[in-house]
Amino acid sequence: MYPPKLTPEQRKAGLEKALKLRRERAELKKNLKRGKISLKEVLETSGQTVERIKAKDILTSLPGVGKITAKKIMNEVKIAASRRVKGLGARQKKEILSRFS
């Protein structure tokens, strides 16, 4: 099955929307790294900006947490490497928050 044919205007609008969301996600991760927002605030936020970020990217955005630590935490909490924030269960969110509070 082929994707639908888009007009140049539709394609441009889609590209602009994707660029806006990427910038918002980058800003969110930067604010998390700097401590301007908390992990709890991020996990309780809804919307495309947060929901589409991978859980490991959120963890590695925390101060003092690198790829190895994030992978270790995700394995302990039983979160798949490809899991996005939207797909985290209540128990998983609770366990992640308990490790950083």
C-alpha positions as a Markdown table, in Angstrom:
| # | Residue | x | y | z |
|---|---|---|---|---|
| 1 | Met | 0.0 | 0.0 | 0.0 |
| 2 | Tyr | 1.3 | 3.4 | -1.0 |
| 3 | Pro | 1.1 | 6.6 | 1.1 |
| 4 | Pro | -1.5 | 9.1 | 0.0 |
| 5 | Lys | -0.4 | 11.7 | -2.6 |
| 6 | Leu | 0.0 | 15.0 | -0.9 |
| 7 | Thr | -0.1 | 18.4 | -2.5 |
| 8 | Pro | 3.0 | 20.6 | -2.0 |
| 9 | Glu | 1.1 | 22.7 | 0.6 |
| 10 | Gln | 0.1 | 19.6 | 2.6 |
| 11 | Arg | 3.6 | 18.3 | 2.5 |
| 12 | Lys | 5.0 | 21.6 | 3.6 |
| 13 | Ala | 2.5 | 21.9 | 6.5 |
| 14 | Gly | 3.4 | 18.3 | 7.6 |
| 15 | Leu | 7.1 | 19.1 | 7.5 |
| 16 | Glu | 6.6 | 22.3 | 9.5 |
| 17 | Lys | 4.5 | 20.5 | 12.1 |
| 18 | Ala | 7.1 | 17.7 | 12.5 |
| 19 | Leu | 9.9 | 20.4 | 12.9 |
| 20 | Lys | 7.8 | 22.2 | 15.6 |
| 21 | Leu | 7.3 | 19.0 | 17.5 |
| 22 | Arg | 11.0 | 18.0 | 17.3 |
| 23 | Arg | 12.0 | 21.5 | 18.6 |
| 24 | Glu | 9.5 | 21.2 | 21.5 |
| 25 | Arg | 10.8 | 17.8 | 22.5 |
| 26 | Ala | 14.4 | 19.0 | 22.4 |
| 27 | Glu | 13.4 | 22.0 | 24.6 |
| 28 | Leu | 11.6 | 19.7 | 27.0 |
| 29 | Lys | 14.7 | 17.4 | 27.3 |
| 30 | Lys | 17.0 | 20.5 | 27.8 |
| 31 | Asn | 14.7 | 21.9 | 30.5 |
| 32 | Leu | 14.7 | 18.4 | 32.2 |
| 33 | Lys | 18.5 | 18.3 | 32.1 |
| 34 | Arg | 18.8 | 21.8 | 33.6 |
| 35 | Gly | 16.3 | 21.0 | 36.3 |
| 36 | Lys | 13.8 | 23.6 | 35.2 |
| 37 | Ile | 11.1 | 20.9 | 35.2 |
| 38 | Ser | 10.9 | 17.7 | 37.2 |
| 39 | Leu | 10.6 | 14.1 | 36.0 |
| 40 | Lys | 7.2 | 13.9 | 37.7 |
| 41 | Glu | 5.9 | 16.9 | 35.7 |
| 42 | Val | 7.1 | 15.3 | 32.4 |
| 43 | Leu | 5.5 | 11.9 | 33.2 |
| 44 | Glu | 2.2 | 13.6 | 34.2 |
| 45 | Thr | 2.1 | 15.8 | 31.1 |
| 46 | Ser | 0.0 | 14.7 | 28.1 |
| 47 | Gly | 0.2 | 15.8 | 24.5 |
| 48 | Gln | 2.2 | 14.9 | 21.5 |
| 49 | Thr | 5.3 | 16.6 | 22.7 |
| 50 | Val | 5.8 | 14.3 | 25.7 |
| 51 | Glu | 4.0 | 11.2 | 24.6 |
| 52 | Arg | 6.1 | 10.5 | 21.6 |
| 53 | Ile | 9.5 | 10.7 | 23.4 |
| 54 | Lys | 11.1 | 7.4 | 24.1 |
| 55 | Ala | 11.4 | 6.6 | 27.8 |
| 56 | Lys | 15.1 | 6.0 | 27.5 |
| 57 | Asp | 15.5 | 9.6 | 26.1 |
| 58 | Ile | 13.7 | 11.0 | 29.1 |
| 59 | Leu | 15.9 | 9.1 | 31.5 |
| 60 | Thr | 19.1 | 10.1 | 29.7 |
| 61 | Ser | 18.0 | 13.7 | 29.9 |
| 62 | Leu | 18.1 | 13.6 | 33.7 |
| 63 | Pro | 21.2 | 15.0 | 35.3 |
| 64 | Gly | 23.7 | 12.3 | 36.2 |
| 65 | Val | 22.0 | 9.6 | 34.1 |
| 66 | Gly | 23.7 | 8.2 | 31.1 |
| 67 | Lys | 22.9 | 5.5 | 28.6 |
| 68 | Ile | 24.1 | 2.7 | 30.8 |
| 69 | Thr | 22.2 | 3.8 | 33.9 |
| 70 | Ala | 19.1 | 4.4 | 31.8 |
| 71 | Lys | 19.3 | 1.0 | 30.3 |
| 72 | Lys | 19.9 | -0.6 | 33.7 |
| 73 | Ile | 16.8 | 1.2 | 35.2 |
| 74 | Met | 14.7 | 0.2 | 32.2 |
| 75 | Asn | 15.7 | -3.4 | 32.6 |
| 76 | Glu | 14.9 | -3.4 | 36.3 |
| 77 | Val | 11.5 | -1.8 | 35.8 |
| 78 | Lys | 10.8 | -4.0 | 32.8 |
| 79 | Ile | 10.5 | -1.3 | 30.1 |
| 80 | Ala | 11.2 | -2.2 | 26.5 |
| 81 | Ala | 13.9 | -0.1 | 24.9 |
| 82 | Ser | 11.5 | 1.1 | 22.2 |
| 83 | Arg | 8.8 | 2.1 | 24.7 |
| 84 | Arg | 7.5 | 5.7 | 24.5 |
| 85 | Val | 6.3 | 7.7 | 27.5 |
| 86 | Lys | 2.7 | 7.3 | 26.3 |
| 87 | Gly | 3.0 | 3.5 | 26.6 |
| 88 | Leu | 4.3 | 3.5 | 30.2 |
| 89 | Gly | 2.0 | 1.9 | 32.7 |
| 90 | Ala | 1.1 | 3.4 | 36.1 |
| 91 | Arg | 3.4 | 0.9 | 37.9 |
| 92 | Gln | 6.3 | 1.7 | 35.6 |
| 93 | Lys | 5.9 | 5.4 | 36.1 |
| 94 | Lys | 5.7 | 5.0 | 39.9 |
| 95 | Glu | 8.9 | 2.9 | 40.0 |
| 96 | Ile | 10.8 | 5.3 | 37.9 |
| 97 | Leu | 9.7 | 8.3 | 40.1 |
| 98 | Ser | 10.6 | 6.4 | 43.2 |
| 99 | Arg | 14.2 | 6.0 | 42.0 |
| 100 | Phe | 14.6 | 9.7 | 41.4 |
| 101 | Ser | 12.9 | 11.2 | 44.5 |
